[in-house]
């Protein structure tokens, strides 16, 4: 599998996402509850070890007490995946992202990025000074620094105004985050027109891009998505996929094989 340099970090072409670990299915409440119940700390750590064995070297995962505790145990037990921390905020505390960023630094994150919903919200409300503050805080801690986001317009602004190490671009924009940056389980839509617009912006980004939500949160077929990735991923890009092995124990190995066949072998 390819290795890509993002800032000071060496990152596998296929990376492990953690939305299923925290019960974000992007499908329905029943599936989200099943994911959360299934992913005990031991099962999550086993998934991380399987990812390591398959050649994946980077985990993208939330900043919350649940995930922090598991990462600490995993590393204490010899785990080697590096962590890019998704900096989130509490529902009623718009300043809490700063607290979670400090916690990620203290725990030992290699990289960090502001959660896509927060980025969409900051951009929609023209809170540009907070982007600069967040980037300065990440840089000051020697983190590999970036921003996620579902909005193509937000990523175009980031591209043109901030000197980041990477941009984390969602292929789909499921909900409007202009009034609320938090995840919204109801009313998500998955429009290919949003993906097409994001891919246009990605083509003009010089820095590495982390492609995510490439399967539309599990709502689109996997094989066509990998085929598309083979066409649009540049040599400096990586892709992030969420893993839930409850009904598909071989998912990690199969995703790695699909990535190598449809992306690496096309380059």
C-alpha contacts under 8 A as a table, 3 or more apart, distances in Angstrom:
res1	aa1	res2	aa2	distance
1	X	12	X	6.81
1	X	13	X	6.37
1	X	14	X	7.79
1	X	55	X	6.91
1	X	260	X	6.32
1	X	264	X	7.04
2	X	12	X	5.99
2	X	13	X	5.13
2	X	264	X	6.88
3	X	10	X	6.22
3	X	11	X	5.44
3	X	12	X	4.63
3	X	13	X	5.69
4	X	10	X	5.56
4	X	11	X	5.13
4	X	12	X	6.29
4	X	13	X	6.54
4	X	235	X	7.72
4	X	236	X	5.93
4	X	237	X	7.13
4	X	238	X	7.36
5	X	8	X	6.79
5	X	9	X	5.74
5	X	10	X	4.65
5	X	11	X	6.21
5	X	236	X	7.31
6	X	9	X	5.27
6	X	10	X	6.27
6	X	11	X	6.82
6	X	144	X	7.22
6	X	165	X	6.19
6	X	166	X	6.73
6	X	208	X	6.52
7	X	144	X	5.54
7	X	145	X	7.81
7	X	165	X	5.26
7	X	166	X	7.79
8	X	144	X	6.67
9	X	110	X	7.39
9	X	144	X	7.11
11	X	15	X	7.77
11	X	57	X	6.41
11	X	58	X	6.16
11	X	238	X	7.77
12	X	15	X	6.12
12	X	55	X	7.47
12	X	56	X	5.61
12	X	57	X	5.63
12	X	58	X	6.57
12	X	238	X	7.10
13	X	56	X	7.86
13	X	237	X	7.16
13	X	238	X	4.51
13	X	239	X	6.26
14	X	56	X	6.35
14	X	238	X	5.96
14	X	239	X	5.17
14	X	240	X	6.01
14	X	241	X	7.49
14	X	256	X	7.03
14	X	259	X	7.07
15	X	56	X	5.91
15	X	57	X	6.98
15	X	58	X	5.41
15	X	59	X	6.13
15	X	60	X	7.32
15	X	238	X	7.25
15	X	239	X	6.09
15	X	240	X	4.71
15	X	241	X	6.46
16	X	51	X	7.36
16	X	56	X	7.20
16	X	58	X	6.34
16	X	59	X	4.84
16	X	60	X	6.14
16	X	240	X	5.75
16	X	241	X	5.60
16	X	242	X	6.08
16	X	243	X	7.10
17	X	20	X	7.95
17	X	59	X	6.14
17	X	60	X	5.11
17	X	61	X	6.24
17	X	240	X	5.71
17	X	241	X	5.09
17	X	242	X	4.18
17	X	243	X	6.67
18	X	21	X	5.18
18	X	22	X	6.85
18	X	59	X	7.53
18	X	60	X	6.41
18	X	61	X	5.04
18	X	62	X	7.28
18	X	242	X	5.63
18	X	243	X	7.07
19	X	22	X	5.41
19	X	23	X	6.35
19	X	24	X	5.11
19	X	25	X	7.02
19	X	61	X	7.33
19	X	62	X	7.97
19	X	242	X	6.12
20	X	23	X	4.95
20	X	24	X	5.43
20	X	25	X	5.95
20	X	32	X	7.58
20	X	35	X	5.77
20	X	36	X	7.08
20	X	39	X	7.85
20	X	242	X	6.34
20	X	243	X	6.51
20	X	244	X	6.10
21	X	24	X	7.67
21	X	35	X	6.67
21	X	36	X	6.18
21	X	39	X	5.55
21	X	44	X	6.89
21	X	244	X	7.75
22	X	35	X	7.52
22	X	36	X	5.77
22	X	39	X	7.89
22	X	67	X	7.98
23	X	31	X	7.99
23	X	32	X	4.59
23	X	33	X	6.15
23	X	34	X	7.57
23	X	35	X	5.12
23	X	36	X	4.38
24	X	32	X	5.53
24	X	35	X	7.79
25	X	28	X	6.81
25	X	29	X	7.92
25	X	31	X	6.19
25	X	32	X	4.85
25	X	35	X	7.31
25	X	217	X	6.73
25	X	218	X	7.65
26	X	32	X	7.62
26	X	185	X	6.66
26	X	188	X	7.71
26	X	217	X	5.23
26	X	218	X	7.23
27	X	31	X	6.66
27	X	32	X	7.41
27	X	185	X	7.98
27	X	217	X	7.15
27	X	218	X	7.25
27	X	219	X	7.17
28	X	31	X	5.49
28	X	32	X	6.30
28	X	185	X	7.31
29	X	32	X	5.00
29	X	33	X	6.11
29	X	185	X	7.61
30	X	33	X	5.22
30	X	34	X	6.22
31	X	34	X	5.01
31	X	35	X	6.13
32	X	35	X	5.15
32	X	36	X	6.27
33	X	36	X	5.15
33	X	37	X	6.13
34	X	37	X	5.17
34	X	38	X	6.00
35	X	38	X	5.17
35	X	39	X	6.14
35	X	244	X	7.33
36	X	39	X	5.45
36	X	40	X	7.77
37	X	40	X	6.83
38	X	43	X	7.65
38	X	246	X	7.12
39	X	42	X	7.77
39	X	43	X	5.57
39	X	44	X	5.73
40	X	43	X	5.21
40	X	44	X	6.20
41	X	44	X	5.16
41	X	45	X	6.17
41	X	70	X	5.98
42	X	45	X	5.15
42	X	46	X	6.13
43	X	46	X	4.99
43	X	47	X	6.19
44	X	47	X	5.05
44	X	48	X	6.31
44	X	70	X	7.75
45	X	48	X	5.00
45	X	49	X	6.25
45	X	70	X	7.18
45	X	74	X	6.06
46	X	49	X	5.07
46	X	50	X	6.19
47	X	50	X	5.05
47	X	51	X	6.18
48	X	51	X	5.06
48	X	52	X	6.32
48	X	79	X	7.87
48	X	81	X	7.44
49	X	52	X	5.06
49	X	53	X	6.32
49	X	79	X	6.97
50	X	53	X	5.08
50	X	54	X	6.27
50	X	252	X	7.36
51	X	54	X	5.10
51	X	55	X	6.54
51	X	56	X	5.29
51	X	57	X	7.50
51	X	252	X	6.48
52	X	55	X	5.38
52	X	56	X	5.15
52	X	57	X	5.96
52	X	80	X	7.40
52	X	81	X	6.66
53	X	56	X	7.37
54	X	252	X	7.31
54	X	253	X	6.21
54	X	256	X	7.11
56	X	81	X	7.70
57	X	80	X	7.41
57	X	81	X	4.87
57	X	82	X	6.32
58	X	81	X	5.20
58	X	82	X	4.88
58	X	83	X	5.91
58	X	84	X	7.21
59	X	81	X	6.31
59	X	82	X	6.11
59	X	83	X	4.93
59	X	84	X	6.16
60	X	83	X	5.97
60	X	84	X	4.85
60	X	85	X	6.06
60	X	86	X	6.73
60	X	240	X	7.69
61	X	67	X	7.37
61	X	83	X	7.18
61	X	84	X	6.65
61	X	85	X	5.56
61	X	86	X	5.59
62	X	67	X	6.59
62	X	85	X	5.90
62	X	86	X	4.54
62	X	87	X	6.52
62	X	88	X	6.90
63	X	67	X	6.59
63	X	68	X	6.53
63	X	85	X	6.17
63	X	86	X	5.80
63	X	87	X	5.67
63	X	88	X	6.19
63	X	100	X	6.04
63	X	101	X	7.82
63	X	103	X	7.87
63	X	104	X	6.74
64	X	67	X	5.58
64	X	68	X	5.99
64	X	88	X	7.93
64	X	100	X	7.49
65	X	68	X	5.09
65	X	69	X	6.11
66	X	69	X	5.57
66	X	70	X	6.60
67	X	70	X	5.16
67	X	71	X	6.15
68	X	71	X	5.24
68	X	72	X	6.17
68	X	107	X	7.64
69	X	72	X	5.19
69	X	73	X	6.30
70	X	73	X	5.14
70	X	74	X	6.02
71	X	74	X	4.97
71	X	75	X	6.11
72	X	75	X	5.33
72	X	76	X	6.08
72	X	107	X	7.36
73	X	76	X	4.97
73	X	77	X	6.09
74	X	77	X	5.17
74	X	78	X	6.57
74	X	79	X	5.20
75	X	78	X	5.14
75	X	79	X	4.50
75	X	80	X	6.63
76	X	79	X	7.11
82	X	109	X	7.16
82	X	110	X	6.22
83	X	108	X	7.94
83	X	109	X	5.16
83	X	110	X	5.62
83	X	111	X	6.61
84	X	109	X	5.91
84	X	110	X	5.75
84	X	111	X	4.29
84	X	112	X	5.03
84	X	113	X	7.31
85	X	104	X	6.40
85	X	109	X	6.18
85	X	110	X	7.85
85	X	111	X	6.14
85	X	112	X	4.49
85	X	113	X	6.33
86	X	112	X	6.01
86	X	113	X	5.33
86	X	114	X	5.91
86	X	115	X	5.59
87	X	97	X	5.97
87	X	100	X	6.15
87	X	101	X	5.90
87	X	112	X	6.77
87	X	113	X	5.91
87	X	114	X	4.77
87	X	115	X	5.49
88	X	96	X	7.69
88	X	97	X	5.40
88	X	100	X	6.84
88	X	114	X	6.72
88	X	115	X	5.54
88	X	118	X	7.56
89	X	93	X	6.65
89	X	94	X	6.22
89	X	95	X	7.12
89	X	96	X	4.99
89	X	97	X	4.57
89	X	100	X	7.37
90	X	93	X	5.13
90	X	94	X	6.81
90	X	96	X	6.03
90	X	97	X	7.62
91	X	94	X	7.48
91	X	182	X	6.84
93	X	96	X	5.51
94	X	97	X	7.04
95	X	98	X	6.11
95	X	99	X	7.69
96	X	99	X	5.10
96	X	100	X	6.43
97	X	100	X	5.10
97	X	101	X	6.05
98	X	101	X	5.08
98	X	102	X	6.33
98	X	134	X	8.00
99	X	102	X	5.23
99	X	103	X	6.28
100	X	103	X	4.89
100	X	104	X	6.13
101	X	104	X	5.12
101	X	105	X	6.28
101	X	112	X	7.80
101	X	138	X	7.97
102	X	105	X	5.11
102	X	106	X	6.20
103	X	106	X	5.06
103	X	107	X	6.16
104	X	107	X	5.14
104	X	108	X	6.33
104	X	109	X	5.57
104	X	112	X	7.94
105	X	108	X	5.34
105	X	109	X	5.62
105	X	141	X	7.00
105	X	143	X	7.93
106	X	109	X	7.74
109	X	112	X	7.05
109	X	143	X	7.44
110	X	143	X	5.78
110	X	144	X	6.38
111	X	143	X	4.81
111	X	144	X	4.18
111	X	145	X	5.87
111	X	146	X	7.99
112	X	138	X	7.07
112	X	143	X	6.42
112	X	144	X	6.26
112	X	145	X	5.42
112	X	146	X	6.42
113	X	145	X	6.01
113	X	146	X	4.64
113	X	147	X	4.66
113	X	148	X	6.21
114	X	118	X	6.80
114	X	119	X	6.53
114	X	134	X	7.96
114	X	146	X	7.05
114	X	147	X	4.99
114	X	148	X	5.92
115	X	118	X	5.42
115	X	119	X	6.35
115	X	147	X	7.05
115	X	148	X	5.62
115	X	149	X	7.02
116	X	119	X	5.02
116	X	120	X	6.11
116	X	147	X	7.11
116	X	148	X	4.35
116	X	149	X	3.65
116	X	150	X	5.99
117	X	120	X	5.09
117	X	121	X	6.17
117	X	149	X	6.39
117	X	150	X	7.24
117	X	177	X	5.99
117	X	180	X	7.99
117	X	181	X	4.55
117	X	182	X	6.08
117	X	183	X	7.04
118	X	121	X	5.00
118	X	122	X	6.06
118	X	149	X	7.90
118	X	177	X	7.78
118	X	181	X	4.79
118	X	182	X	7.30
119	X	122	X	5.13
119	X	123	X	6.06
119	X	147	X	7.01
119	X	148	X	6.69
119	X	149	X	5.68
119	X	154	X	7.41
119	X	181	X	7.86
120	X	123	X	5.28
120	X	124	X	6.03
120	X	149	X	5.89
120	X	150	X	6.68
120	X	151	X	6.03
120	X	154	X	6.46
120	X	177	X	5.84
120	X	178	X	6.59
120	X	181	X	7.07
121	X	124	X	5.15
121	X	125	X	6.12
121	X	177	X	5.37
121	X	178	X	4.76
121	X	179	X	6.74
121	X	180	X	6.73
121	X	181	X	5.35
122	X	125	X	5.29
122	X	126	X	5.99
122	X	127	X	4.93
122	X	128	X	6.90
122	X	130	X	7.57
122	X	131	X	7.79
122	X	178	X	7.92
123	X	126	X	4.97
123	X	127	X	6.11
123	X	128	X	6.74
123	X	154	X	5.82
124	X	127	X	7.85
124	X	154	X	7.91
124	X	177	X	7.91
124	X	178	X	5.27
125	X	178	X	6.80
127	X	130	X	5.83
127	X	131	X	7.35
128	X	131	X	5.34
128	X	132	X	6.87
129	X	132	X	5.23
129	X	133	X	6.35
130	X	133	X	4.90
130	X	134	X	6.02
131	X	134	X	5.21
131	X	135	X	6.16
132	X	135	X	5.19
132	X	136	X	6.09
132	X	162	X	7.61
133	X	136	X	5.13
133	X	137	X	6.20
134	X	137	X	5.16
134	X	138	X	6.29
135	X	138	X	5.17
135	X	139	X	6.04
135	X	145	X	6.71
135	X	146	X	7.54
135	X	164	X	7.51
136	X	139	X	5.06
136	X	140	X	5.89
137	X	140	X	5.04
137	X	141	X	6.44
138	X	141	X	5.30
138	X	142	X	6.47
138	X	143	X	5.37
138	X	144	X	7.36
138	X	145	X	5.86
139	X	142	X	5.02
139	X	143	X	5.79
139	X	144	X	7.40
139	X	145	X	6.67
140	X	143	X	7.63
144	X	165	X	6.14
145	X	164	X	5.88
145	X	165	X	5.33
145	X	166	X	6.69
146	X	164	X	5.42
146	X	165	X	5.74
146	X	166	X	4.90
146	X	167	X	5.48
146	X	168	X	7.09
147	X	164	X	7.90
147	X	166	X	7.21
147	X	167	X	5.47
147	X	168	X	5.93
148	X	167	X	6.14
148	X	168	X	4.23
148	X	169	X	5.98
148	X	170	X	7.58
149	X	152	X	7.73
149	X	154	X	7.05
149	X	155	X	6.87
149	X	168	X	6.43
149	X	169	X	5.73
149	X	170	X	6.21
150	X	154	X	7.96
150	X	169	X	6.37
150	X	170	X	4.90
150	X	171	X	7.31
150	X	172	X	6.38
150	X	173	X	4.82
150	X	174	X	7.80
151	X	154	X	5.23
151	X	155	X	6.54
151	X	170	X	7.85
151	X	173	X	6.34
151	X	198	X	7.60
152	X	155	X	5.15
152	X	156	X	6.18
152	X	169	X	7.88
152	X	194	X	7.84
152	X	197	X	6.48
152	X	198	X	4.91
152	X	201	X	6.48
153	X	156	X	5.01
153	X	157	X	6.32
154	X	157	X	5.15
154	X	158	X	6.24
155	X	158	X	4.93
155	X	159	X	5.99
155	X	167	X	7.33
155	X	169	X	7.39
155	X	201	X	7.30
156	X	159	X	5.07
156	X	160	X	6.30
156	X	201	X	6.18
157	X	160	X	5.14
157	X	161	X	5.99
158	X	161	X	5.28
158	X	162	X	5.30
159	X	162	X	6.21
159	X	163	X	7.70
159	X	205	X	6.18
164	X	167	X	7.24
164	X	207	X	7.64
165	X	207	X	6.45
165	X	208	X	7.11
166	X	207	X	5.62
166	X	208	X	4.97
166	X	209	X	5.60
166	X	210	X	7.15
167	X	207	X	7.20
167	X	208	X	6.60
167	X	209	X	4.93
167	X	210	X	6.24
168	X	209	X	5.59
168	X	210	X	4.46
168	X	211	X	6.08
168	X	212	X	7.07
169	X	198	X	7.27
169	X	202	X	7.68
169	X	209	X	6.67
169	X	210	X	6.06
169	X	211	X	5.22
169	X	212	X	6.12
170	X	173	X	6.87
170	X	195	X	7.82
170	X	198	X	7.54
170	X	211	X	6.05
170	X	212	X	4.78
170	X	213	X	5.35
170	X	214	X	7.10
171	X	194	X	7.11
171	X	195	X	4.60
171	X	196	X	7.97
171	X	198	X	6.32
171	X	199	X	7.46
171	X	211	X	6.88
171	X	212	X	6.22
171	X	213	X	5.65
171	X	214	X	5.45
171	X	216	X	7.31
172	X	190	X	5.96
172	X	191	X	6.66
172	X	192	X	7.27
172	X	194	X	5.67
172	X	195	X	5.22
172	X	198	X	7.94
172	X	213	X	6.43
172	X	214	X	7.46
172	X	216	X	6.20
173	X	176	X	7.73
173	X	189	X	7.51
173	X	190	X	6.83
173	X	191	X	7.56
173	X	194	X	6.21
173	X	195	X	7.73
174	X	188	X	4.67
174	X	189	X	4.66
174	X	190	X	5.56
174	X	191	X	7.80
175	X	184	X	7.17
175	X	187	X	7.11
175	X	188	X	5.39
175	X	189	X	6.75
176	X	179	X	7.60
177	X	180	X	5.13
177	X	181	X	5.06
177	X	182	X	7.44
178	X	181	X	7.02
184	X	187	X	7.53
184	X	188	X	7.45
185	X	188	X	6.83
190	X	194	X	7.93
190	X	216	X	6.28
190	X	219	X	7.89
191	X	194	X	5.53
191	X	195	X	6.95
192	X	195	X	4.95
192	X	196	X	6.18
193	X	196	X	5.03
193	X	197	X	6.24
194	X	197	X	5.16
194	X	198	X	6.21
195	X	198	X	5.08
195	X	199	X	6.13
196	X	199	X	5.15
196	X	200	X	6.35
197	X	200	X	5.16
197	X	201	X	6.58
198	X	201	X	5.14
198	X	202	X	6.15
199	X	202	X	4.91
199	X	203	X	6.20
199	X	232	X	7.51
200	X	203	X	5.34
200	X	204	X	7.10
201	X	204	X	5.46
201	X	205	X	6.73
202	X	205	X	5.15
202	X	209	X	7.26
205	X	208	X	7.64
205	X	209	X	7.69
207	X	236	X	7.49
208	X	236	X	5.01
208	X	237	X	4.98
208	X	238	X	7.61
209	X	236	X	7.23
209	X	237	X	4.89
209	X	238	X	6.49
210	X	237	X	5.96
210	X	238	X	5.00
210	X	239	X	5.30
210	X	240	X	6.66
211	X	214	X	6.78
211	X	237	X	7.51
211	X	238	X	6.34
211	X	239	X	4.60
211	X	240	X	6.11
212	X	239	X	6.07
212	X	240	X	5.13
212	X	241	X	6.62
213	X	216	X	5.01
213	X	217	X	5.55
213	X	240	X	7.67
213	X	241	X	7.20
214	X	217	X	7.45
214	X	225	X	6.29
214	X	241	X	7.55
215	X	218	X	5.19
215	X	219	X	6.29
215	X	220	X	5.09
215	X	221	X	6.58
215	X	222	X	6.06
215	X	225	X	6.25
216	X	219	X	5.16
216	X	220	X	5.65
217	X	220	X	7.62
218	X	221	X	7.58
220	X	225	X	7.82
221	X	224	X	6.20
221	X	225	X	6.76
222	X	225	X	5.23
222	X	226	X	6.40
223	X	226	X	5.20
223	X	227	X	6.24
223	X	258	X	7.76
224	X	227	X	4.94
224	X	228	X	6.15
225	X	228	X	5.09
225	X	229	X	6.19
226	X	229	X	4.94
226	X	230	X	6.34
226	X	258	X	6.86
226	X	259	X	6.59
226	X	262	X	6.00
226	X	263	X	7.05
227	X	230	X	5.22
227	X	231	X	6.82
227	X	262	X	5.60
227	X	263	X	7.33
228	X	231	X	5.13
228	X	232	X	6.34
229	X	232	X	5.17
229	X	233	X	5.43
229	X	262	X	7.56
229	X	263	X	6.27
230	X	233	X	6.04
230	X	262	X	5.39
230	X	263	X	4.03
230	X	264	X	7.42
230	X	266	X	6.17
230	X	267	X	7.89
231	X	263	X	7.66
231	X	266	X	7.98
233	X	236	X	7.93
233	X	237	X	5.81
233	X	238	X	7.43
233	X	263	X	7.64
234	X	237	X	5.35
235	X	267	X	7.71
243	X	251	X	7.09
243	X	252	X	7.04
244	X	247	X	7.64
244	X	248	X	7.33
244	X	251	X	7.59
245	X	248	X	4.67
245	X	249	X	4.54
245	X	250	X	7.06
245	X	251	X	6.15
246	X	249	X	6.36
248	X	251	X	5.52
249	X	252	X	7.86
250	X	253	X	5.65
250	X	254	X	6.16
251	X	254	X	5.16
251	X	255	X	6.00
252	X	255	X	5.20
252	X	256	X	6.23
253	X	256	X	5.17
253	X	257	X	6.22
254	X	257	X	5.04
254	X	258	X	6.16
255	X	258	X	5.05
255	X	259	X	6.08
256	X	259	X	5.08
256	X	260	X	6.16
257	X	260	X	5.18
257	X	261	X	6.08
258	X	261	X	5.10
258	X	262	X	5.82
258	X	263	X	7.78
259	X	262	X	5.41
259	X	263	X	5.24
259	X	264	X	6.58
260	X	263	X	5.62
260	X	264	X	4.73
260	X	265	X	6.07
261	X	264	X	6.24
261	X	265	X	5.41
261	X	266	X	7.59
262	X	265	X	6.19
262	X	266	X	6.30
263	X	266	X	5.37
263	X	267	X	6.85
264	X	267	X	5.52
